[in-house]
């Protein structure tokens, strides 16, 4: 199993949908579970290189 660098993981998490990032802090358990699942799927997709760009996700300048 390949070890992932902290910087790469940070970049992947920041590329995840915003609702999933915020969803982890929600009091609703179902919302937290959905958000965690989406973040996990994002990480797996990026590491496998199978993640197509989401045209509906706006890119905001940093």
N, C-alpha and C positions, 0 to 999 in steps of 0.2 A: 504494500500500500504506500502510495506516494504521500509524503508529508507536505502540507500546504503552508506557505509562508503567511505570517500574520498580515502583512500588507495586502496580499492577494485576497485573503478571506475578508478583510475590511472592505476592499473594493467590491467584492461580490455582494456583501451585505448592503452596501450603499446603493448598488444597482437594483436591489430588490424593490418591488412595488412599495410605495410610501405607506399605503394602507396596512400592509403586513408589518412594516416596521413599527407603526403606531399601535397596531392591533395587539402586540405583545403586552401592552400596558393596560388593556381594557379590563374592567372588572368581570365581564362576561366570559365564562370559561370556554364556551364554544367558539367565541371570537378569537381568544388566545390560541386555541388549538388550531383553528384555520390559519391564523397568521404564522404560527410555528411551522405548520405543514408547508405553507407557501415559501417561507424562507428556506426550509430544508430542500424543497424542490429546486429553488433558484440556485442554491449552492451546488447541488448535484448536476444540474444542467450545465452550469458554467464550467465545472471541473471536467465533465465529459465532453465539453465543446459542442453540445447539441442544442444550445439555446439560441433560437432565432430572435432577432431584435423585435421587440414589441413596438409596433408603429403607434399604438395608442398611449404609450408611456412618454410623457414630455421630458425632454432633456433640459435641465436647468443649469445655467452656468454657476460655477462655484466662486 
